[in-house]
Amino acid sequence: MKDKDYISINQAGWNKRAEVHLESEFYDNEAFKTGRSSLNEIEIALLPDLKNKSLCHLQCHFGQDTISLSRMGANTVGIDLSNKAIQIASDLSAELKSNSRFVCCDVYDAPQHLPEPFDIVFTTYGVIGWLPDVRRWANVISSILKPGGTLIFVEFHPVVWMFDDKFEKVQYKYRNSGPLFETSSGSYTENSSDLETDFIFWNHGISDTIQSLINEGLTILDLKEYDYSPYNCFENTIEIEKGKYQIRGLEGKIPMVYSIVAKKWEKA
Ligand SMILES: C[S@@+](CC[C@H](N)C(=O)[O-])C[C@H]1O[C@@H](n2cnc3c(N)ncnc32)[C@H](O)[C@@H]1O
């Protein structure tokens, strides 16, 4: 498949989702506008001091996390493939008088759009599955980070993506075995039952992701796996503690999220 095919199909899907997500209780944009941070405990615990740091947020959706990070002191740039999401993010930033700036582009084209390297690259929850090649992703991260800069990455665990939507059977391979296609009814927000979208995605095993970062000159400082999701974004979930969701019947049995903190080598 040519790159353009998956890009245009996924862009159309995310454009439809962005507008519906903005109105959802899941994203609760009204509370966000009055100061609620959209960040979760998992990533907050991994973040360094953000005061006056330059930060690039890859696959920022409509910008809540990007703006939350700027509220913590960072100068932030969010990038996303969805022009609708970027328009909403830019409007939100202007309305909230945030310093966050937003750019619409494919992750793989980010270095062309971002001439200055960053202290921090941040990217979380539902990101690399939209990209066919984690080696190219790692190369982008390395090229937009300053030497000594830090990657903060939190992602749903590839084990989660092996299951069918209802978590009744293992449907997909753990590692990348080529593009996967889905016409999905609805989205992960509660208000999306009328949405029909086509998507193309990939599953990436953890060792492929980590080795790609190492090959691009990043040192892994911290690697964690979590047996819950902070988002109630899957079918058939149970809230085991406030804000911690597991799959009913698989409680505590599978990893659901993992995180990586990595540092780009400083040249001697
Ligand atoms: C699940 S959302 C990320 C959610 C995010 N953590 C948040 O703030 O809610 C995935 C995002 O990736 C973006 N995306 C998908 N493929 C992309 C690509 N090739 N380049 C840049 N962004 C992409 C989508 O437009 C979407 O906004």
The ligand as a Gaussian input file, in Angstrom:
#p B3LYP/6-31G(d) Opt

LIG

0 1
 C       -5.989000       8.339000      19.655000
 S       -5.567000       9.954000      19.074000
 C       -4.372000      10.443000      20.240000
 C       -5.100000      10.750000      21.459000
 C       -4.395000      11.735000      22.330000
 N       -3.627000      11.056000      23.319000
 C       -5.381000      12.672000      22.948000
 O       -5.009000      13.772000      23.242000
 O       -6.545000      12.342000      23.104000
 C       -4.544000       9.656000      17.676000
 C       -4.200000      10.913000      16.908000
 O       -3.189000      10.557000      15.956000
 C       -3.386000      11.331000      14.788000
 N       -2.690000      10.673000      13.678000
 C       -2.975000       9.491000      13.079000
 N       -2.069000       9.217000      12.133000
 C       -1.192000      10.244000      12.117000
 C       -0.036000      10.548000      11.341000
 N        0.391000       9.725000      10.390000
 N        0.626000      11.699000      11.593000
 C        0.195000      12.570000      12.565000
 N       -0.904000      12.327000      13.326000
 C       -1.587000      11.183000      13.110000
 C       -4.904000      11.357000      14.637000
 O       -5.334000      12.408000      13.800000
 C       -5.358000      11.495000      16.089000
 O       -5.583000      12.828000      16.441000

